[in-house]
Amino acid sequence: MTRRFALIIDPVDASEERADFAETFTVVDAAAPALSVGELSTQRGDGVFESIGVVDGHAQEVIPHLERLANSARLCDLPVPHQEQWRQAVAVAASECPAGESVIKLILSRGVEHGPTPTAWVTAAPASDFTKVRQVGIKVVTLDRGYGLDVAERAPWLLLGAKTLSYAVNMAALREAHRRGADDAIFLSSDGFVLEAPTASLILRFGDRFTTPAPTGGILHGTTQLSVYEHLAENGLDAGYDRIPASDLPRADAAWLVSSVRLAAPITTIDDVDVPVDHALTSELNHYLLSPRD
């Protein structure tokens, strides 16, 4: 697929029950104009989104992504998306994806300023080739996020637990990481605890135990991290959640950034300190993450 595929969705009431939502989709050329200049997603980033990995035409972890989209919508006071309508839209988009890896994006915005309804659409496009990154690994730096670990409770209006379209800070963090000679970043709370990456979840291994920062403090609970944890548990491995001091990072016996499209990227250095790479387990994780998963 060289072109991008897009569906504009006519949002329906979340309480509406029906078997077929095909008439609520409008197929458009993603390269052609489709949104109003008054669309608040472009003016203010006022909306939420999800990115779903697609492997050989199979959309991965659709329901967890839709559940997280709904949670983000609730946090942002947006209408809760009708899960079955969006599931069918994802199925249509996935059917347009060829063999190999693609990415489907789900977007729900406030809509046109002073308009009566939100705007919703789904796109599908080829994914970048992350084969080398999964094999060779990435260098990361730590960046102060500027908030304490309790900020989500003290200031829920910051929407730190929602996956919003306001991604300027995340992109700025990646640019800063590149300026420092790294590939990615890990956010730290201002009181010295490990959070997440700008577009990924962090998994660390200490001895025989795997851990990730607890999904509090404004951390977005990663769908890929949850899937990896299911795989680890099925193999009898200990995986849990902790408050992780930043001082523990150099002690990690292995570390990964995991996300829906890049999958499991092993970390080779953190702030120029070498981190051991478990090549065998990384290969196993990516083999699992590339298998069909619902």
N, C-alpha and C positions, 0 to 999 in steps of 0.2 A: 504494500500500500504506500504509494508515494504522496497521495493527497490526504488531507485531513478530512475526517468525517464528523459531522455535527448534527445534533438533534436539538431543536428548540422544544421545550416542554411547556405545555399549558398546565400549570399547577391546579390540582383538584383538592377538594376538602379532604383532610386526613381521615374523616369518618366515612367517606364514601366507599362502598363496597361494589366492586365490579370485577369481572373476569378478564376483560381485555381493555387495555388502555391505548391501543394502537392509534386511535383517532386523536389522541392528545399529543402526539408527536408530530413535528414538522421537520422533515429532512432539509437541510440547507448546505450550501457549499461553504465550508469553513473559511475559504479564502476570500469570500465575498462579504460585503457589509451585512451585518445581521442585528446589531444593537444600536439603540438610540444614543445620541450624544448626551442625553440626560440620564443615562444608565448610571446608578450610584456605585456599581461595582468598579467602574473605571474612574469615577470622580473621587470616590472616598474609600474604596476597598470595603464597602459595606455589604459583606456577604460571607458565605462559607463555602468550602470546597473539599473534595476528596480526590486522590489519585489512586486508581486501581491498576495494578499490573495485569497484563494479559499475556498468556503463554500459549502459542499455537491456537489462538482463537478462544481460549478458556479464560474468562475473567476470574481473578483470584480473590477469595475472601470477600465476596460481594456483600453478604449480610453484615459482617462486622463493619465494613466501610459505610453501609447505609445507616447502621445504628449510630456510628460516630457522627455522620452528617446530621442526623436528627438531633443528637445531643448538642452539637455546635449550633444548630438552628435555635434550639430552646435557649441556650445561653445568650444568643444574640437577639432574642425576641422576634425571630422570624417564624412564619408558619412552618409547622413540622411537616417535612416532605412525606408523601404517601409512599410507604416502602414498596408496595407491589408495583406502583406506577414506575418508580425509578428502577426497580429490578428489571422490569420489561425493557426499559430504555437502555439499560446496560447490556442486556442480551442482544438487542438490535445493533448497538455499537460494536459489540464483540464479534458479531457475525461479519462485520466489515473488515476485521483484522486478519491478516494473512498469517502463515506459519512464522514462527519466531516470536520476538517480544514486542509488545505495544503497550501503550498507556491510555487509559480512559480517564478523563477528568469530569467530575460532577461539580456543577456550579449552581449555587442558589444565592441570589442577591436581593437586596431590598427593592430593586426595580427602578423605574424612572421616578425621579423626584416628584413628589406629590401625586404619583400614580396610584391606582387602586390595588394593584397586585404585584407580587414579586416577579422577578425574571429567573428562569431556570433553563439550563441547557447542559448537554453532554457532548463531549468531543472524544474522538479516538485518533491516535497518531502513532507512528513508529516510535519506539523507545530508543534512547541512546544506547550505544554498545558499551556495557559495563564489564565485559569479559575480563579485560586486563586489570581493572580496579579490583574485581573480586579475587583475582589471582595474586596480584602484586601487593595490594593494600594501599592504605592512605596515611598521610601525615596529618595530625591535627594539633591545634593550639587551643588553650583554654581562654575564654573571654568572659569578663564580668557582665552578667545580664542586668545588673543594677538594681535588683530587687532581692529582698530577703525571702527565705523559704516559706514564710507565712503570708506572702503578699496576696495569694489567691483568696484567702479567707478575709483579709483586711480590705482588699480592693477588688471585689468581683467584677467591677466594671472594666477592668483591664482585659477581661476575656482570655486569660492565659490558658484556660483549659479548652478553648474552642479553636478549631482549625479555620481561621478566617482568611479572607482575601488580602488583609493588611499585612503583606509580606515584605515591606520595605526594610524593616529591621533585620529580618532573617537574611535577606540578600546583602545588606550592608555587612553583616557578620561574616558571610562567606568571602566578600571582597577583602575584608580585613585579614582573614585567614590567608588568602592568597598573597596579600602584601607581606605577610610574615613568612612566606615560603612554604605554607602548608596547603593541604587540599580541602580541609574542613575544620570545623570548630566544635568545641564542647562548651556549652554555657555553664557558668557557675553562679550560684546565688551570691548576693553581696555578703552573706554571713558564712561563706566558705563551703557550700555543699554542691555536689555534682547534680546537674539538671539533665539536659538533653542537647542534641545537636540542632542546628537551624532547621534541618529537613529530615531528621532521622532520630531513632532511639539508640541509646547506648546500652550495650551488654558487656559486662566485665566477668572474667573468671579469676577467682582466687582459690588456688588449690583445686579441689573437686567441686566447688560451689560456684554457680553462676548467679549474678545479681544485676539488677538494674535499679535506677532511682525510683522510689515509690511514686506512683502517679498522683502526687499531691504537690502543693507548691506551684501549681500552674503548669505541670508537665502534661503534655498531650499523650494519652495512653496509646502506644503504637500498635497497630494491627499486626504488623510483621513481627514485632517483639513478642506479642501474644502467641503467634503461630510458632515461632522458634521455641518458646517455652513449652508448648504442647509437645513438640518433637523431642525436646530434652527430657520431659517427664515420661514420655513413652519409652525412652531408652534408659529409664531408671536413674537419671541424673538430677541433682538437687539444684533447683532454680527458684529464686525468691526476689523479694523487694526490700530495699534498705534505704536509710538515710546515709549517703556515702560522702564522707568528708573529701574535699579536693586533695588533701594530703595522701589519700589512699590510692590515687590514680597511678603513681609511679610503681606501686607494689603489685599491679595487676599481672597475672600470669598469661593473660590473653585479653583482647578487647576487640569489639566489633561495633560499627555503626550499621544499623539495619533499617531498611525502608522498603516500601512496596515495589519500587522499580529498580533501584540499585541493588536491592537484596542485601546480602551480608558482605560488608567490606571490612576486612581485617585492618586494625590500626597498627601501624609499624612504629610510630613515635608519637608521644604526647609532650608538647613543649620541648622538642628536641631530645627527649629522653626515650631511649629505645624500649619498645614493648615486644615481648616474645610473640611470634605468630604461630598459631596452631593451624598449619596448612591442611592437615588431614580433616580436622573438624570443620574448617571453613569450607572445604570442598563438599563435605557431607551436608552442611547446612544449605549451601546453594543448590545442591542437587535436590534436596527436599523442597526448597522454596520455588524451584522451577517445575515441580510436579503439580498436577491439578489439585487445587485446594478450594474447598467451598467455605 
